[in-house]
Amino acid sequence: MAKKRKSIATRWFINSFGVVAVIMLIITVAVYITARTYYYNAVSMYLRSEAGVVAGVLTGFYEGSSSNYADEVRDAVEMFDKKDVMELMAIDKNGHIDISSSGFSPENEADMPDYNAAMESADGMGEYIGRISRSSVSEKYMAVTVMIASGNSDYNAIRVMSSLERVDSQIFGIVLIAAGAGFCVLILVLFLDLYFVRSILRPIRKMADSSRKLAKGDFSERIPNDRDDEIGELCTAFNYMANELQDSEAMKNDFISSVSHELRTPLTAIKGWSETVMEMDDRETTKKGMRVITDETERLSSMVEELLDFSRIQNNRLSLQKTNMDVLAELADAILIYTERAAKNNIIINYHEPEGIAMIYGDKNRLRQVFINIIDNAVKYIGKDGVINVEAHLFDDRVEIKIADNGCGISAEDLPKVKNRFYKANNTVRGSGIGLAVADELVSRHGGRLDIESEKGVGTTVTIELPTATLDSAQ
């Protein structure tokens, strides 16, 4: 069973929206805790202040002893001027509420943890938050009890109590505002995430569709790109890849066409002259035909060997038999091979040979192949009545070989591509289009460099640089 795909949009939503939702929840909880702590502390301080004031007044009555202390306590409770916001109570020595500024006592008089806490505390003050039921209505409240001097009276504490319903309503309003703001942030994040993810997914999906078309051989697909970011860079890279594939496909088709033509020409000549030799019993005609057959066979063999080398390079199976060698000797052999052939077309090869030897660590057969390839190209592109100048220069760490011709040259547009596989700047000249690619790879594997300078209608200069080696080098 195929594994269900999890899209980028889903992962982004879970990771981004989920994290923001958790943060908003934490902020809302923090707002609730902060608001509750602030308001409850304010109510507590207010109640403690009022209880302290009443206790201070009663303490003054007690110390003055100018009248009945119990009556003063009852008068203070009954005439309490803030009974609209809080309730004042007098508690007797038995822990019962004897009198209240509201005119009635709670139904559960024994439930006064603040009174018990006041009796046990060092400062004689206790606090409690709880719920009270009056007339079947449950109400949250805060109570503060302060111990007072009792003397001969039955009262030993006063208690102030205030409802927390309005405070809780304010806290709820603040939390509701915070939650609403958080919800708005979540909605904003959701829309921004959707817009952002879609802006990423659209070009990615387009690339996926275009990739499938490229895989089927449609190299005309391109992705519109008007972005200046990483996605834009990806689109640019994709379009560049498509261009390269299209160019490679075109070069491959040209290569197949060119190779087919190159193979057909010598095969036609071999077949034609074979039939002629078989039908005619003429010594001169036979010699001429056999010479043509030999030349065309050599041409076919060279072409096949070039293709095999290219295949080995592509598969990384090309091996070099390196040893210490005189590279100038191989260059001289390659020039000698082409001197007579060039002379037939009135092409002069001038070789300016330096004194001494140029020892390098390399494969002499492969380097001779490089020189033959470069000189052969020069002969082909000169045509007739041209000049090829070959120069070699020795340096401490390298040998530099220049092969220059005054042929048709290469245009500035084609020059950067001539070392690419399958590429031919001039399709009217025979060749497979991979000779320079093979030569460049061989020079590179010897640690050297092959550079080409050319101007259309003026000529071409190929420079080969190879690192020199000591006579006892071994690698």
C-alpha positions in Angstrom: 0.0 0.0 0.0 1.4 3.4 -1.0 2.3 5.7 1.8 0.0 8.7 1.9 1.7 11.9 0.9 2.0 14.7 3.4 2.1 18.0 1.7 4.2 21.0 2.5 1.1 23.1 3.2 -0.1 20.6 5.8 3.3 20.4 7.5 3.6 24.2 7.4 0.1 24.6 8.9 0.9 22.2 11.7 4.3 23.7 12.5 3.5 27.4 12.0 -0.2 27.7 12.9 0.1 25.2 15.7 3.0 27.0 17.3 1.3 30.4 17.1 -1.9 28.9 18.5 0.1 27.5 21.5 1.8 30.8 22.0 -1.5 32.7 21.9 -3.0 30.2 24.4 0.0 30.7 26.7 -0.3 34.5 26.4 -4.0 34.3 27.2 -3.4 32.2 30.3 -0.6 34.6 31.3 -3.0 37.6 30.9 -5.6 35.8 33.0 -3.1 35.0 35.8 -1.6 38.5 35.7 -5.0 40.2 35.8 -6.4 37.9 38.5 -3.3 38.4 40.6 -3.4 42.2 40.1 -7.1 42.7 40.9 -7.2 40.2 43.8 -4.2 41.8 45.3 -5.8 45.2 45.0 -9.0 43.9 46.6 -7.0 42.3 49.4 -5.0 45.5 50.1 -8.2 47.5 50.1 -10.0 45.1 52.5 -6.9 44.9 54.8 -6.7 48.7 54.8 -10.4 49.1 55.8 -10.2 46.4 58.4 -7.1 48.0 59.8 -8.8 51.4 60.0 -11.8 49.9 61.9 -9.6 47.9 64.2 -7.6 51.0 65.0 -10.7 53.0 65.8 -12.0 50.2 68.1 -8.6 50.0 69.7 -8.8 53.7 70.6 -12.3 53.1 72.1 -10.9 50.2 74.1 -7.9 52.1 75.5 -10.1 55.2 76.4 -12.6 53.0 78.2 -14.9 56.1 78.2 -18.0 54.0 77.4 -19.2 50.5 76.9 -16.8 48.8 74.5 -19.3 46.3 73.2 -21.7 49.1 72.3 -18.9 50.9 70.4 -18.2 47.7 68.4 -21.9 47.3 67.5 -22.1 51.0 66.6 -19.0 50.8 64.4 -20.5 47.8 62.5 -24.0 49.2 62.2 -22.9 52.6 61.1 -20.2 51.4 58.7 -20.3 53.9 55.8 -18.9 51.6 53.1 -21.6 48.9 53.4 -22.4 49.4 49.7 -19.1 47.9 48.6 -18.2 45.6 51.5 -19.7 44.0 54.6 -18.3 44.6 58.1 -18.9 41.9 60.8 -18.2 41.5 64.5 -17.1 38.0 65.6 -17.5 36.9 69.2 -15.1 34.7 71.2 -16.9 31.5 70.1 -16.1 32.3 66.4 -19.7 33.3 65.5 -20.7 36.4 63.6 -22.8 38.3 66.1 -23.6 41.4 64.0 -23.2 42.4 60.4 -23.4 45.8 58.6 -25.8 44.1 56.1 -28.2 43.2 58.8 -28.0 39.4 58.4 -25.4 36.7 58.9 -24.1 34.1 56.5 -26.0 30.7 56.5 -22.7 28.8 57.3 -21.2 30.9 60.0 -18.6 28.2 61.0 -17.0 28.4 57.5 -14.5 31.2 58.2 -10.9 30.0 57.5 -9.8 33.6 57.6 -10.8 33.9 61.3 -8.9 30.7 62.1 -5.8 32.1 60.2 -6.0 35.4 62.0 -6.0 33.7 65.4 -2.9 31.7 64.4 -1.0 34.5 62.6 1.6 36.8 64.3 0.0 40.0 63.0 -3.5 38.9 63.9 -4.8 39.1 60.4 -6.2 36.3 58.1 -7.6 36.2 54.5 -9.8 33.8 52.6 -11.4 33.5 49.2 -14.5 31.3 48.9 -18.1 31.1 47.9 -21.2 32.0 50.0 -24.8 31.1 49.3 -27.5 33.6 50.1 -31.1 33.1 49.0 -30.1 30.2 46.9 -27.5 32.4 45.0 -23.9 31.4 45.2 -21.4 34.2 45.2 -17.6 34.4 45.2 -16.2 36.6 47.9 -13.0 37.7 49.7 -12.9 38.1 53.5 -10.2 39.6 55.8 -10.4 39.1 59.6 -8.5 41.2 62.1 -8.2 40.3 65.8 -9.1 43.2 68.2 -8.8 43.7 71.9 -11.8 42.1 73.6 -11.6 43.1 77.3 -14.9 42.3 79.1 -16.8 42.2 75.8 -17.7 39.1 73.8 -16.1 40.4 70.6 -12.5 39.6 69.7 -12.4 40.1 65.9 -13.9 42.1 63.1 -14.3 40.8 59.6 -14.7 42.7 56.2 -16.0 40.8 53.3 -16.5 41.9 49.6 -18.0 40.2 46.6 -15.5 39.3 43.8 -18.2 39.0 41.1 -17.5 42.4 39.6 -13.8 41.8 39.8 -14.1 38.5 38.1 -16.3 40.2 35.4 -13.5 42.7 34.7 -10.9 39.9 34.6 -13.1 37.9 32.2 -13.5 41.0 30.0 -9.7 41.4 29.9 -9.2 37.7 29.1 -11.9 37.9 26.5 -10.1 40.8 24.8 -6.8 39.0 25.0 -8.4 35.8 23.5 -10.1 37.9 20.8 -6.8 39.5 19.9 -5.1 36.1 19.9 -7.9 34.8 17.6 -7.4 37.7 15.2 -3.6 37.0 15.2 -4.4 33.4 14.4 -6.6 34.3 11.5 -4.0 36.7 10.2 -1.3 34.1 10.5 -3.6 31.6 8.8 -4.1 33.9 5.8 -0.5 34.9 5.6 0.6 31.2 5.8 -1.8 30.3 3.1 -0.6 33.1 0.8 3.1 32.3 1.6 2.7 28.6 1.1 0.8 29.0 -2.1 3.4 31.4 -3.4 5.9 28.6 -2.8 3.8 25.7 -4.0 2.8 27.2 -7.3 6.3 27.3 -8.8 7.1 23.9 -7.2 4.1 22.3 -8.8 4.9 24.0 -12.1 8.4 22.6 -11.8 7.1 19.1 -11.1 4.8 19.3 -14.2 7.6 20.6 -16.3 10.0 18.0 -15.1 7.6 15.3 -16.1 7.4 16.9 -19.6 11.2 17.1 -19.7 11.4 13.4 -18.8 9.2 12.6 -21.8 11.4 14.6 -24.2 9.5 18.0 -24.3 12.4 20.4 -23.8 10.3 23.5 -24.6 9.0 23.9 -21.0 10.0 27.0 -19.1 8.8 28.4 -15.8 7.8 32.1 -15.7 10.0 33.9 -13.1 9.4 37.3 -11.7 10.7 36.6 -8.2 13.9 37.8 -6.5 14.3 35.2 -3.8 15.3 31.6 -3.4 12.3 30.3 -5.3 13.3 32.7 -8.1 16.8 31.2 -8.0 15.3 27.7 -8.2 13.2 28.7 -11.2 16.2 30.3 -12.9 18.2 27.1 -12.2 15.4 25.0 -13.6 15.1 27.1 -16.8 18.9 26.9 -17.1 18.8 23.1 -16.8 16.0 23.0 -19.4 18.1 25.1 -21.8 21.1 22.9 -21.3 19.1 19.8 -21.8 17.6 21.3 -25.0 21.0 22.2 -26.2 22.4 18.8 -25.3 19.5 17.1 -27.1 20.1 19.2 -30.2 23.8 18.5 -30.1 23.2 14.8 -29.6 20.9 14.8 -32.7 23.4 16.7 -34.7 26.1 14.3 -33.5 24.1 11.3 -34.5 23.4 12.9 -37.9 27.1 13.8 -38.3 28.4 10.4 -37.2 25.9 8.7 -39.5 27.2 10.9 -42.4 30.8 10.4 -41.4 30.3 6.6 -41.3 28.3 6.5 -44.5 30.9 8.3 -46.6 33.9 6.0 -46.0 31.7 2.9 -46.1 30.3 4.1 -49.5 33.8 4.6 -50.7 35.0 1.2 -49.5 32.0 -0.5 -51.0 32.3 1.3 -54.3 36.0 0.7 -54.7 35.7 -2.9 -53.6 33.2 -3.6 -56.3 35.4 -1.8 -58.8 38.5 -3.8 -57.9 36.5 -7.0 -58.1 35.1 -6.2 -61.5 38.2 -4.7 -63.2 41.5 -6.5 -63.7 43.7 -3.4 -63.9 46.8 -3.1 -61.7 46.7 0.7 -61.5 43.0 0.8 -60.7 43.5 -1.9 -58.1 46.4 0.0 -56.4 44.3 3.2 -56.4 41.2 1.4 -55.0 43.2 -0.3 -52.3 44.8 3.0 -51.3 41.3 4.5 -51.0 40.0 1.5 -49.0 43.1 1.7 -46.7 42.6 5.4 -46.1 38.9 5.1 -45.5 39.4 2.1 -43.2 42.0 4.1 -41.2 39.5 7.0 -41.0 36.8 4.6 -39.7 39.1 3.1 -37.2 40.1 6.5 -35.9 36.5 7.6 -35.6 35.5 4.4 -33.8 38.5 4.7 -31.4 37.5 8.3 -30.7 34.0 7.2 -29.9 35.3 4.5 -27.6 37.5 6.9 -25.8 34.6 9.3 -25.3 32.5 6.4 -23.9 35.3 5.4 -21.5 35.5 9.0 -20.3 31.8 9.2 -19.8 31.8 6.0 -17.8 35.0 6.9 -16.0 36.8 3.9 -17.3 39.6 5.6 -19.2 42.9 4.4 -17.9 46.3 6.1 -18.5 49.6 4.3 -18.6 51.7 7.0 -17.1 55.5 7.1 -17.1 58.3 9.7 -17.4 58.4 10.8 -21.0 59.6 13.5 -23.4 56.4 15.3 -24.5 58.3 17.1 -27.3 59.2 13.8 -28.9 55.5 12.9 -29.2 54.7 16.3 -30.5 57.4 15.8 -33.2 55.9 12.4 -34.2 52.4 13.9 -34.5 53.8 16.7 -36.8 55.7 14.2 -38.9 52.5 12.2 -39.4 50.6 15.2 -40.8 53.4 16.9 -42.7 53.0 14.9 -45.8 49.2 14.9 -45.6 49.2 18.7 -45.2 51.6 19.1 -48.1 49.0 17.5 -50.5 46.8 20.6 -49.8 49.6 23.1 -50.0 49.5 23.5 -46.2 52.8 24.3 -44.5 53.5 23.2 -40.9 56.2 25.2 -39.2 57.6 23.7 -36.0 59.8 25.8 -33.8 61.4 23.2 -31.6 63.2 24.4 -28.4 66.5 23.0 -27.3 66.4 20.3 -24.6 63.8 17.9 -23.5 60.5 18.4 -21.7 60.0 15.6 -19.3 56.5 15.1 -17.9 54.7 12.2 -16.1 52.1 11.1 -18.6 50.7 8.6 -21.1 52.7 9.2 -24.3 50.1 7.5 -26.6 47.2 9.6 -25.2 49.2 12.8 -25.5 50.2 12.0 -29.1 46.4 11.5 -29.7 45.8 15.0 -28.3 48.4 16.5 -30.6 47.1 14.6 -33.6 43.6 15.7 -32.9 44.6 19.4 -32.7 46.7 19.3 -35.8 44.0 17.3 -37.7 41.5 20.0 -36.8 43.8 22.7 -38.0 44.4 20.9 -41.4 40.6 20.4 -41.8 39.6 24.0 -41.1 42.4 25.6 -43.1 41.3 23.9 -46.3 44.2 24.7 -48.8 47.2 26.9 -49.0 47.4 27.6 -45.3 50.1 27.7 -42.6 50.2 26.0 -39.2 52.7 27.2 -36.7 53.7 25.0 -33.8 55.7 26.4 -31.0 56.9 24.8 -27.7 58.3 26.8 -24.7 59.9 25.3 -21.7 59.5 26.7 -18.2 60.7 25.6 -14.8 57.4 24.0 -13.8 55.6 23.5 -17.1 55.8 23.1 -20.9 53.6 25.2 -23.1 52.7 24.2 -26.7 50.9 26.5 -29.1 49.3 25.2 -32.4 48.1 28.1 -34.5 46.5 28.2 -37.9 45.3 30.9 -40.3 42.1 29.0 -41.1 38.4 30.1 -41.0 38.5 30.6 -37.2 35.6 30.3 -34.8 32.9 32.8 -34.0 32.7 34.4 -30.6 29.3 32.8 -30.1 30.6 29.3 -30.8 34.0 29.6 -29.1 32.8 28.9 -25.5 31.1 25.7 -26.7 33.7 24.0 -28.9 35.0 21.8 -26.1 31.5 20.6 -25.3 30.6 17.1 -26.3 28.8 16.7 -29.7 29.3 20.3 -30.5 30.4 21.3 -34.0 30.9 25.0 -34.9 31.1 24.1 -38.6 28.9 21.3 -39.9 30.4 21.5 -43.4 33.7 20.0 -42.1 33.9 16.3 -41.4 34.2 15.1 -37.8 32.2 13.7 -34.9 32.3 16.8 -32.7 33.8 15.0 -29.8 37.5 15.2 -30.6 38.2 18.4 -28.7 36.1 17.2 -25.7 38.3 14.0 -25.6 41.5 16.1 -26.0 40.5 18.5 -23.2 39.7 15.6 -20.9 43.0 13.9 -21.6 45.0 17.1 -21.0 43.0 17.7 -17.8 43.8 14.2 -16.5 47.5 15.0 -17.0 47.1 18.0 -14.7 47.3 20.4 -17.6 45.0 22.9 -19.4 43.8 23.3 -22.9 42.8 26.8 -24.0 41.4 28.0 -27.4 41.7 31.5 -28.8 40.1 32.2 -32.2 38.7 35.0 -34.4 36.3 34.4 -37.2 38.2 34.7 -40.6 41.6 35.1 -38.9 42.5 31.8 -37.4 42.7 29.7 -34.3 45.4 29.1 -31.6 45.3 26.1 -29.3 47.5 26.3 -26.2 48.3 23.2 -24.2 50.0 23.5 -20.8 51.4 20.4 -19.0 53.3 20.3 -15.7 56.9 19.1 -16.0 58.3 16.3 -13.9 61.7 15.1 -12.7 63.3 12.0 -14.2 62.6 9.9 -11.2 59.0 11.1 -10.6 56.6 8.3 -9.8 52.9 8.5 -9.0 
